[in-house]
């Protein structure tokens, strides 16, 4: 019997499950602990903490957001989202900013899926969960930077930290432009929940 997946927000209460998933994979992405896109806050300076503690502090401050996919009590995937102020450190930022005179209120920067659950649609569940949480927070324009895969070329999952253009298109995002070698800028407007 399989357990249905449930999506829950990253909070102080769900942080231990998030941390267990990150630690199972040696901190993910070379020990990043999903902190690369974050910067200092008024209360927390990144350089003063190890990455797990830095992330935990941001969660407690309410400035680290993610949709966590749960299989029972275990987090098996996440999709990180937030405001540009929460997640300023995007790849190819100068190129992106040059074509984006007014920053949208939301951006999606990062996915991670447990190695035991890859290629099963869990990343899409995390994306849909993030969009639902954005809707519950009032909705608005969402931008992300997924990779565009080269047909016939195998791409390591370590280069797909922000998913693929195809997955975002299936979720209703519109392609706008390329930045860097393989990144895209994609956008969707999310209606407020219940609106």
N, CA, C and O of each residue as an XYZ file, in Angstrom:
780
protein
N       0.844     -1.190      0.000
C       0.000      0.000      0.000
C       0.884      1.245      0.000
O       1.800      1.355      0.815
N       0.615      2.181     -0.906
C       1.399      3.401     -0.963
C       0.666      4.528     -0.253
O      -0.564      4.566     -0.215
N       1.433      5.430      0.299
C       0.873      6.581      0.988
C       0.724      7.724      0.005
O       1.641      7.995     -0.770
N      -0.407      8.394      0.022
C      -0.601      9.553     -0.844
C       0.332     10.671     -0.392
O       0.563     10.875      0.800
N       0.853     11.378     -1.368
C       1.721     12.516     -1.038
C       0.882     13.710     -0.614
O      -0.210     13.945     -1.132
N       1.417     14.453      0.338
C       0.778     15.663      0.846
C       1.798     16.784      0.741
O       2.979     16.575      1.015
N       1.355     17.968      0.349
C       2.247     19.123      0.277
C       1.980     20.011      1.480
O       0.836     20.355      1.780
N       3.060     20.374      2.161
C       2.971     21.266      3.318
C       4.019     22.359      3.169
O       5.058     22.132      2.549
N       3.769     23.537      3.724
C       4.764     24.600      3.640
C       5.946     24.333      4.563
O       5.826     23.625      5.562
N       7.083     24.908      4.211
C       8.245     24.881      5.090
C       7.990     25.852      6.237
O       7.826     27.055      6.032
N       7.960     25.309      7.437
C       7.716     26.094      8.647
C       8.667     25.589      9.728
O       9.435     24.652      9.505
N       8.608     26.210     10.886
C       9.401     25.725     12.015
C       9.040     24.266     12.319
O       9.907     23.467     12.674
N       7.752     23.928     12.177
C       7.295     22.568     12.476
C       7.758     21.550     11.435
O       8.048     20.406     11.784
N       7.833     21.946     10.163
C       8.236     21.002      9.113
C       9.740     21.044      8.834
O      10.256     20.218      8.081
N      10.439     21.997      9.435
C      11.881     22.117      9.187
C      12.647     20.830      9.499
O      13.527     20.470      8.717
N      12.366     20.108     10.603
C      13.128     18.876     10.853
C      13.007     17.857      9.713
O      13.980     17.173      9.399
N      11.834     17.746      9.094
C      11.679     16.818      7.967
C      12.465     17.324      6.755
O      13.079     16.537      6.033
N      12.441     18.640      6.538
C      13.222     19.236      5.458
C      14.710     18.962      5.674
O      15.420     18.561      4.752
N      15.169     19.185      6.908
C      16.581     18.987      7.241
C      16.990     17.527      7.067
O      18.084     17.246      6.578
N      16.130     16.603      7.460
C      16.448     15.178      7.305
C      16.649     14.836      5.825
O      17.551     14.071      5.485
N      15.822     15.394      4.953
C      15.977     15.150      3.512
C      17.293     15.742      3.017
O      18.024     15.092      2.270
N      17.596     16.964      3.428
C      18.845     17.596      3.003
C      20.054     16.803      3.507
O      21.004     16.581      2.756
N      20.024     16.377      4.766
C      21.158     15.645      5.328
C      21.326     14.274      4.700
O      22.448     13.784      4.571
N      20.217     13.643      4.306
C      20.292     12.346      3.623
C      21.124     12.467      2.355
O      21.743     11.497      1.918
N      21.138     13.663      1.762
C      21.846     13.890      0.498
C      23.048     14.821      0.690
O      23.392     15.602     -0.197
N      23.675     14.721      1.862
C      24.894     15.481      2.157
C      24.735     16.985      1.950
O      25.646     17.660      1.470
N      23.567     17.494      2.317
C      23.323     18.925      2.225
C      22.875     19.398      0.864
O      22.657     20.595      0.681
N      22.730     18.518     -0.089
C      22.332     18.752     -1.497
C      23.192     19.793     -2.195
O      23.696     20.729     -1.573
N      23.346     19.614     -3.479
C      24.097     20.536     -4.339
C      25.434     20.925     -3.705
O      25.782     22.104     -3.646
N      26.170     19.934     -3.237
C      27.498     20.216     -2.683
C      27.471     20.845     -1.303
O      28.406     21.554     -0.931
N      26.420     20.601     -0.541
C      26.322     21.142      0.817
C      25.660     22.503      0.892
O      25.853     23.232      1.865
N      24.888     22.853     -0.112
C      24.235     24.161     -0.175
C      23.146     24.340      0.889
O      22.953     25.442      1.403
N      22.441     23.259      1.215
C      21.296     23.321      2.127
C      20.284     24.371      1.665
O      19.609     25.006      2.475
N      20.199     24.536      0.355
C      19.212     25.447     -0.233
C      19.343     26.870      0.328
O      18.351     27.528      0.642
N      20.604     27.324      0.444
C      20.859     28.672      0.955
C      21.470     29.601     -0.086
O      21.550     30.808      0.144
N      21.900     29.072     -1.217
C      22.617     29.880     -2.208
C      21.841     31.137     -2.610
O      22.423     32.219     -2.701
N      20.560     31.006     -2.846
C      19.761     32.110     -3.375
C      19.396     33.149     -2.312
O      18.950     34.248     -2.642
N      19.586     32.800     -1.035
C      19.299     33.715      0.076
C      20.473     34.650      0.333
O      21.593     34.404     -0.114
N      20.195     35.723      1.060
C      21.235     36.653      1.488
C      20.984     36.988      2.958
O      20.065     36.449      3.575
N      21.791     37.862      3.505
C      21.613     38.290      4.893
C      20.232     38.913      5.089
O      19.627     39.435      4.153
N      19.755     38.845      6.321
C      18.546     39.565      6.698
C      18.935     40.581      7.768
O      20.101     40.662      8.155
N      17.982     41.341      8.235
C      18.263     42.296      9.306
C      18.699     41.597     10.596
O      19.399     42.182     11.423
N      18.276     40.334     10.757
C      18.558     39.604     11.998
C      19.649     38.557     11.866
O      20.225     38.135     12.869
N      19.946     38.127     10.630
C      20.844     36.991     10.443
C      21.850     37.284      9.334
O      21.480     37.628      8.212
N      23.126     37.139      9.671
C      24.200     37.307      8.699
C      24.675     35.932      8.260
O      25.089     35.115      9.083
N      24.613     35.686      6.975
C      24.900     34.374      6.405
C      26.251     33.814      6.852
O      26.356     32.633      7.184
N      27.266     34.645      6.861
C      28.618     34.175      7.166
C      28.818     33.777      8.630
O      29.837     33.179      8.974
N      27.866     34.101      9.482
C      28.018     33.807     10.907
C      27.473     32.438     11.315
O      27.594     32.048     12.477
N      26.875     31.702     10.371
C      26.228     30.431     10.704
C      26.604     29.367      9.688
O      26.919     29.669      8.537
N      26.567     28.116     10.133
C      26.670     27.061      9.137
C      25.373     27.065      8.326
O      24.378     27.648      8.757
N      25.375     26.438      7.189
C      24.237     26.542      6.274
C      22.920     26.007      6.851
O      21.887     26.655      6.682
N      22.917     24.845      7.527
C      21.645     24.390      8.096
C      21.075     25.365      9.127
O      19.868     25.604      9.160
N      21.947     25.926      9.966
C      21.479     26.872     10.980
C      20.994     28.166     10.332
O      19.980     28.730     10.744
N      21.723     28.635      9.314
C      21.289     29.822      8.580
C      19.891     29.609      8.012
O      19.023     30.469      8.155
N      19.672     28.459      7.366
C      18.353     28.167      6.787
C      17.292     28.113      7.883
O      16.203     28.661      7.714
N      17.592     27.469      8.985
C      16.630     27.364     10.085
C      16.255     28.743     10.613
O      15.087     28.999     10.907
N      17.230     29.627     10.733
C      16.953     30.983     11.209
C      16.032     31.722     10.228
O      15.116     32.426     10.652
N      16.272     31.564      8.926
C      15.414     32.221      7.941
C      13.985     31.694      8.012
O      13.027     32.457      7.888
N      13.851     30.395      8.210
C      12.509     29.815      8.362
C      11.820     30.429      9.579
O      10.650     30.806      9.505
N      12.527     30.528     10.681
C      11.953     31.106     11.897
C      11.585     32.574     11.705
O      10.618     33.054     12.296
N      12.354     33.292     10.878
C      12.055     34.694     10.590
C      10.907     34.848      9.590
O      10.388     35.949      9.403
N      10.512     33.746      8.948
C       9.435     33.811      7.956
C       9.891     34.313      6.605
O       9.077     34.809      5.826
N      11.199     34.194      6.304
C      11.718     34.668      5.020
C      12.358     33.548      4.199
O      13.196     33.811      3.337
N      11.969     32.313      4.461
C      12.373     31.161      3.648
C      11.117     30.341      3.395
O      10.491     29.840      4.329
N      10.757     30.211      2.129
C       9.519     29.528      1.762
C       9.799     28.348      0.842
O      10.676     28.406     -0.020
N       9.054     27.302      1.037
C       9.135     26.145      0.150
C       7.866     25.324      0.307
O       7.216     25.327      1.352
N       7.540     24.623     -0.769
C       6.489     23.607     -0.720
C       7.196     22.275     -0.534
O       8.019     21.887     -1.364
N       6.885     21.573      0.544
C       7.476     20.266      0.819
C       6.487     19.172      0.457
O       5.319     19.223      0.842
N       6.962     18.187     -0.284
C       6.138     17.026     -0.604
C       6.457     15.945      0.423
O       7.610     15.549      0.594
N       5.414     15.480      1.101
C       5.579     14.454      2.134
C       5.032     13.116      1.660
O       3.975     13.038      1.035
N       5.783     12.065      1.975
C       5.332     10.691      1.832
C       5.263     10.170      3.258
O       6.283      9.790      3.833
N       4.064     10.151      3.830
C       3.940      9.843      5.255
C       4.562     10.967      6.061
O       4.217     12.134      5.878
N       5.484     10.616      6.958
C       6.149     11.619      7.794
C       7.429     12.167      7.170
O       8.061     13.064      7.727
N       7.808     11.629      6.019
C       9.078     12.000      5.408
C       8.899     13.007      4.282
O       8.061     12.824      3.400
N       9.695     14.075      4.320
C       9.750     14.996      3.187
C      10.563     14.319      2.092
O      11.657     13.814      2.344
N      10.020     14.313      0.870
C      10.715     13.650     -0.243
C      11.071     14.628     -1.362
O      11.752     14.245     -2.313
N      10.628     15.872     -1.268
C      10.953     16.869     -2.287
C      10.590     18.243     -1.771
O       9.805     18.396     -0.835
N      11.191     19.254     -2.418
C      10.768     20.623     -2.138
C      10.894     21.473     -3.383
O      11.635     21.159     -4.314
N      10.144     22.558     -3.365
C      10.251     23.621     -4.355
C      10.366     24.920     -3.576
O       9.446     25.300     -2.851
N      11.508     25.607     -3.726
C      11.734     26.862     -3.005
C      11.164     28.035     -3.803
O      11.356     28.125     -5.016
N      10.466     28.926     -3.109
C       9.920     30.121     -3.736
C       9.991     31.265     -2.733
O      10.207     31.045     -1.541
N       9.810     32.475     -3.220
C       9.799     33.633     -2.330
C       9.860     34.910     -3.137
O       9.785     34.898     -4.365
N       9.996     35.994     -2.433
C      10.099     37.298     -3.092
C      11.524     37.500     -3.600
O      12.440     36.815     -3.145
N      11.726     38.431     -4.536
C      13.095     38.751     -4.954
C      13.966     39.214     -3.787
O      15.173     38.975     -3.786
N      13.370     39.868     -2.802
C      14.127     40.273     -1.628
C      14.607     39.092     -0.799
O      15.692     39.135     -0.218
N      13.801     38.037     -0.742
C      14.180     36.829     -0.010
C      15.193     35.999     -0.777
O      16.046     35.340     -0.182
N      15.099     36.033     -2.100
C      15.923     35.180     -2.961
C      16.608     36.027     -4.038
O      16.289     35.903     -5.221
N      17.546     36.883     -3.633
C      18.151     37.798     -4.605
C      19.230     37.186     -5.488
O      19.505     37.699     -6.573
N      19.839     36.104     -5.043
C      21.048     35.593     -5.693
C      20.753     34.582     -6.784
O      21.042     33.396     -6.628
N      20.182     35.040     -7.883
C      19.876     34.144     -8.996
C      21.049     34.116     -9.975
O      21.853     35.047    -10.030
N      21.131     33.030    -10.746
C      22.145     32.940    -11.794
C      21.817     33.932    -12.911
O      20.648     34.178    -13.210
N      22.855     34.495    -13.523
C      22.711     35.427    -14.649
C      21.851     36.634    -14.255
O      21.027     37.104    -15.038
N      22.055     37.114    -13.052
C      21.198     38.181    -12.527
C      21.291     39.467    -13.349
O      20.267     40.095    -13.617
N      22.496     39.871    -13.755
C      22.614     41.098    -14.540
C      21.813     40.996    -15.842
O      21.109     41.927    -16.232
N      21.939     39.850    -16.499
C      21.211     39.652    -17.757
C      19.710     39.628    -17.507
O      18.941     40.206    -18.275
N      19.290     38.961    -16.437
C      17.867     38.920    -16.102
C      17.354     40.321    -15.772
O      16.344     40.756    -16.326
N      18.043     41.032    -14.872
C      17.597     42.357    -14.440
C      17.491     43.337    -15.609
O      16.619     44.206    -15.613
N      18.380     43.199    -16.603
C      18.366     44.118    -17.746
C      17.056     44.025    -18.526
O      16.642     44.998    -19.156
N      16.408     42.878    -18.490
C      15.148     42.699    -19.218
C      13.933     42.692    -18.316
O      12.839     42.344    -18.761
N      14.098     43.068    -17.066
C      13.012     42.999    -16.084
C      12.983     44.294    -15.287
O      13.454     44.317    -14.149
N      12.436     45.387    -15.856
C      12.484     46.678    -15.165
C      11.726     46.714    -13.843
O      12.106     47.444    -12.927
N      10.652     45.927    -13.739
C       9.885     45.852    -12.493
C       9.855     44.386    -12.058
O       9.310     43.538    -12.764
N      10.437     44.095    -10.907
C      10.501     42.708    -10.448
C       9.124     42.215    -10.027
O       8.417     42.912     -9.299
N       8.732     41.024    -10.473
C       7.470     40.450    -10.009
C       7.570     40.070     -8.533
O       8.676     39.929     -8.010
N       6.447     39.903     -7.859
C       6.485     39.642     -6.418
C       7.023     38.266     -6.028
O       7.434     38.071     -4.884
N       7.026     37.313     -6.954
C       7.420     35.948     -6.611
C       8.440     35.409     -7.602
O       8.423     35.739     -8.788
N       9.338     34.561     -7.074
C      10.219     33.785     -7.947
C      10.393     32.387     -7.371
O      10.358     32.182     -6.157
N      10.580     31.439     -8.271
C      10.861     30.049     -7.904
C      12.314     29.796     -8.293
O      12.702     30.009     -9.442
N      13.116     29.341     -7.326
C      14.555     29.242     -7.573
C      15.139     27.847     -7.486
O      16.234     27.625     -8.002
N      14.467     26.902     -6.864
C      15.172     25.665     -6.554
C      14.204     24.513     -6.285
O      13.156     24.686     -5.663
N      14.590     23.336     -6.774
C      13.884     22.088     -6.484
C      14.891     21.087     -5.946
O      16.083     21.155     -6.245
N      14.390     20.163     -5.153
C      15.192     18.998     -4.816
C      14.251     17.831     -4.600
O      13.202     17.975     -3.974
N      14.635     16.660     -5.127
C      13.840     15.439     -4.984
C      14.738     14.338     -4.429
O      15.851     14.126     -4.910
N      14.246     13.653     -3.427
C      14.941     12.503     -2.839
C      15.326     11.515     -3.948
O      14.527     11.223     -4.838
N      16.546     11.015     -3.878
C      17.025     10.090     -4.912
C      16.120      8.868     -5.077
O      16.059      8.281     -6.157
N      15.419      8.484     -4.008
C      14.550      7.302     -4.070
C      13.198      7.593     -4.726
O      12.386      6.683     -4.894
N      12.952      8.846     -5.097
C      11.642      9.227     -5.655
C      11.765      9.989     -6.969
O      10.789     10.582     -7.428
N      12.937      9.983     -7.575
C      13.126     10.738     -8.817
C      12.439     10.064     -9.993
O      12.196      8.858     -9.999
N      12.136     10.884    -10.983
C      11.490     10.433    -12.225
C      10.112      9.826    -11.976
O       9.681      8.905    -12.671
N       9.430     10.371    -10.958
C       8.084      9.875    -10.649
C       7.063     11.002    -10.583
O       5.936     10.784    -10.138
N       7.436     12.204    -11.019
C       6.501     13.325    -11.014
C       6.474     14.125     -9.734
O       5.633     15.011     -9.581
N       7.376     13.836     -8.807
C       7.351     14.501     -7.508
C       7.766     15.976     -7.629
O       7.249     16.825     -6.902
N       8.692     16.278     -8.539
C       9.076     17.685     -8.725
C       7.869     18.505     -9.177
O       7.692     19.643     -8.744
N       7.052     17.935    -10.036
C       5.847     18.643    -10.485
C       4.869     18.830     -9.326
O       4.210     19.865     -9.229
N       4.774     17.832     -8.449
C       3.931     17.989     -7.260
C       4.425     19.155     -6.412
O       3.627     19.935     -5.892
N       5.740     19.269     -6.275
C       6.316     20.368     -5.488
C       6.022     21.709     -6.154
O       5.689     22.677     -5.472
N       6.143     21.775     -7.487
C       5.842     23.011     -8.210
C       4.378     23.394     -8.023
O       4.070     24.547     -7.720
N       3.476     22.432     -8.204
C       2.056     22.720     -8.010
C       1.773     23.159     -6.580
O       0.942     24.037     -6.347
N       2.464     22.550     -5.625
C       2.303     22.949     -4.227
C       2.771     24.377     -3.981
O       2.124     25.130     -3.254
N       3.896     24.748     -4.587
C       4.395     26.121     -4.443
C       3.401     27.114     -5.034
O       3.145     28.161     -4.440
N       2.843     26.796     -6.191
C       1.871     27.698     -6.815
C       0.619     27.833     -5.954
O       0.028     28.910     -5.885
N       0.213     26.748     -5.297
C      -0.939     26.810     -4.402
C      -0.633     27.680     -3.179
O      -1.476     28.467     -2.749
N       0.565     27.536     -2.627
C       0.947     28.359     -1.474
C       1.049     29.836     -1.867
O       0.704     30.713     -1.074
N       1.515     30.108     -3.071
C       1.553     31.484     -3.574
C       0.133     32.021     -3.716
O      -0.129     33.174     -3.370
N      -0.785     31.200     -4.221
C      -2.189     31.615     -4.334
C      -2.761     31.936     -2.956
O      -3.480     32.922     -2.795
N      -2.447     31.112     -1.968
C      -2.945     31.335     -0.607
C      -2.341     32.597      0.018
O      -2.926     33.190      0.924
N      -1.166     32.999     -0.474
C      -0.517     34.214      0.026
C      -0.936     35.453     -0.766
O      -0.362     36.527     -0.588
N      -1.924     35.308     -1.629
C      -2.435     36.458     -2.376
C      -2.185     36.414     -3.866
O      -2.691     37.260     -4.604
N      -1.405     35.432     -4.327
C      -1.163     35.281     -5.754
C      -0.281     36.378     -6.320
O       0.363     37.130     -5.589
N      -0.271     36.449     -7.636
C       0.531     37.442     -8.333
C       1.417     36.802     -9.372
O       1.350     35.598     -9.617
N       2.239     37.618     -9.971
C       3.129     37.163    -11.029
C       4.269     36.341    -10.435
O       4.848     36.712     -9.414
N       4.585     35.224    -11.080
C       5.646     34.327    -10.641
C       6.616     34.151    -11.799
O       6.201     33.887    -12.927
N       7.893     34.295    -11.526
C       8.910     34.076    -12.548
C       9.836     32.963    -12.071
O      10.088     32.817    -10.875
N      10.337     32.183    -13.023
C      11.311     31.152    -12.685
C      12.307     31.015    -13.819
O      12.151     31.619    -14.880
N      13.342     30.204    -13.577
C      14.493     30.139    -14.468
C      14.888     28.699    -14.783
O      16.037     28.312    -14.568
N      13.952     27.910    -15.287
C      14.265     26.506    -15.554
C      15.248     26.334    -16.713
O      15.463     27.238    -17.520
N      15.827     25.152    -16.760
C      16.757     24.812    -17.829
C      16.003     24.376    -19.080
O      14.930     23.777    -19.010
N      16.595     24.693    -20.218
C      16.100     24.166    -21.479
C      17.030     23.039    -21.886
O      18.216     23.260    -22.135
N      16.496     21.842    -21.953
C      17.313     20.676    -22.274
C      17.585     20.619    -23.767
O      16.734     20.980    -24.580
N      18.778     20.161    -24.117
C      19.149     19.978    -25.520
C      18.648     18.608    -25.955
O      19.010     17.603    -25.345
N      17.814     18.545    -27.011
C      17.301     17.245    -27.463
C      18.442     16.277    -27.779
O      19.410     16.628    -28.455
N      18.303     15.057    -27.275
C      19.287     14.019    -27.538
C      20.514     14.068    -26.650
O      21.365     13.182    -26.729
N      20.625     15.083    -25.805
C      21.781     15.203    -24.914
C      21.352     14.887    -23.485
O      20.356     15.418    -22.994
N      22.107     14.025    -22.827
C      21.819     13.679    -21.441
C      22.352     14.786    -20.537
O      23.499     15.215    -20.670
N      21.502     15.243    -19.613
C      21.894     16.298    -18.685
C      21.824     15.753    -17.270
O      20.803     15.197    -16.865
N      22.900     15.909    -16.517
C      22.929     15.460    -15.133
C      21.905     16.232    -14.311
O      21.716     17.432    -14.508
N      21.251     15.538    -13.395
C      20.255     16.197    -12.545
C      20.880     17.288    -11.686
O      20.173     18.172    -11.202
N      22.200     17.240    -11.489
C      22.850     18.270    -10.685
C      22.799     19.632    -11.372
O      23.028     20.657    -10.728
N      22.502     19.655    -12.665
C      22.360     20.916    -13.387
C      20.901     21.349    -13.493
O      20.604     22.381    -14.094
N      20.005     20.582    -12.924
C      18.571     20.852    -13.055
C      17.962     21.303    -11.738
O      16.826     20.946    -11.428
N      18.698     22.079    -10.964
C      18.190     22.505     -9.660
C      16.924     23.345     -9.775
O      16.202     23.501     -8.791
N      16.640     23.892    -10.966
C      15.414     24.677    -11.131
C      14.444     24.044    -12.109
O      13.599     24.735    -12.679
N      14.552     22.739    -12.311
C      13.600     22.050    -13.168
C      13.847     22.327    -14.648
O      14.885     22.863    -15.034
N      12.877     21.951    -15.456
C      13.016     22.076    -16.904
C      11.917     22.957    -17.486
O      10.843     23.119    -16.907
N      12.225     23.516    -18.648
C      11.247     24.334    -19.358
C       9.968     23.531    -19.613
O       8.864     24.052    -19.457
N      10.119     22.272    -20.002
C       8.944     21.444    -20.309
C       8.026     21.301    -19.100
O       6.806     21.391    -19.241
N       8.592     21.080    -17.914
C       7.761     20.946    -16.715
C       7.010     22.243    -16.433
O       5.829     22.215    -16.084
N       7.683     23.371    -16.580
C       7.027     24.656    -16.322
C       5.954     24.953    -17.378
O       4.908     25.513    -17.049
N       6.198     24.589    -18.620
C       5.174     24.791    -19.654
C       3.923     23.978    -19.332
O       2.803     24.460    -19.501
N       4.115     22.749    -18.871
C       2.966     21.906    -18.502
C       2.203     22.490    -17.320
O       1.012     22.225    -17.155
N       2.888     23.289    -16.495
C       2.237     23.934    -15.349
C       1.645     25.295    -15.716
O       1.163     26.019    -14.845
N       1.681     25.646    -17.011
C       1.038     26.877    -17.467
C       1.926     28.093    -17.546
O       1.427     29.202    -17.738
N       3.234     27.921    -17.404
C       4.155     29.043    -17.531
C       4.419     29.345    -19.002
O       4.344     28.457    -19.851
N       4.724     30.594    -19.290
C       5.030     31.036    -20.645
C       6.516     31.361    -20.743
O       7.076     32.051    -19.891
N       7.140     30.849    -21.798
C       8.545     31.146    -22.062
C       8.678     32.584    -22.548
O       7.898     33.043    -23.383
N       9.682     33.295    -22.015
C       9.937     34.667    -22.453
C      11.260     34.833    -23.164
O      11.318     35.426    -24.242
N      12.344     34.306    -22.563
C      13.660     34.528    -23.153
C      14.672     33.603    -22.502
O      14.406     32.968    -21.482
N      15.845     33.547    -23.127
C      16.962     32.796    -22.565
C      17.870     33.748    -21.795
O      18.010     34.919    -22.149
N      18.476     33.231    -20.747
C      19.565     33.928    -20.061
C      20.651     32.888    -19.834
O      20.365     31.728    -19.534
N      21.896     33.314    -19.980
C      22.971     32.349    -19.862
C      22.904     31.334    -20.988
O      22.253     31.564    -22.008
N      23.575     30.218    -20.800
C      23.674     29.200    -21.843
C      22.408     28.350    -21.966
O      21.971     28.043    -23.075
N      21.826     27.973    -20.838
C      20.691     27.044    -20.906
C      19.505     27.435    -20.038
O      18.511     26.710    -19.989
N      19.593     28.571    -19.353
C      18.479     29.003    -18.495
C      17.442     29.758    -19.316
O      17.752     30.369    -20.338
N      16.219     29.698    -18.845
C      15.130     30.430    -19.467
C      14.481     31.327    -18.420
O      14.658     31.130    -17.217
N      13.737     32.303    -18.892
C      12.869     33.105    -18.023
C      11.454     32.716    -18.396
O      11.049     32.849    -19.550
N      10.701     32.235    -17.414
C       9.324     31.811    -17.648
C       8.437     32.457    -16.602
O       8.867     32.730    -15.481
N       7.187     32.699    -16.989
C       6.297     33.505    -16.136
C       4.888     32.948    -16.135
O       4.417     32.364    -17.111
N       4.237     33.151    -15.008
C       2.830     32.780    -14.866
C       2.207     33.723    -13.836
O       2.851     34.098    -12.856
N       0.952     34.099    -14.067
C       0.226     34.863    -13.070
C      -0.695     33.923    -12.308
O      -1.501     33.209    -12.904
N      -0.569     33.928    -10.996
C      -1.346     33.042    -10.122
C      -2.460     33.863     -9.484
O      -2.210     34.901     -8.870
N      -3.682     33.388     -9.637
C      -4.816     34.064     -9.016
C      -4.837     33.809     -7.517
O      -4.417     32.744     -7.064
N      -5.320     34.772     -6.745
C      -5.431     34.530     -5.299
C      -6.359     33.351     -5.017
O      -7.339     33.146     -5.735
N      -6.059     32.586     -3.989
C      -6.909     31.466     -3.599
C      -8.304     31.980     -3.254
O      -8.455     32.992     -2.569
N      -9.304     31.276     -3.732
C     -10.689     31.655     -3.447
C     -11.161     32.847     -4.232
O     -12.290     33.302     -4.048
N     -10.305     33.375     -5.124
C     -10.687     34.567     -5.885
C     -11.148     34.204     -7.191
O     -11.515     35.074     -7.980
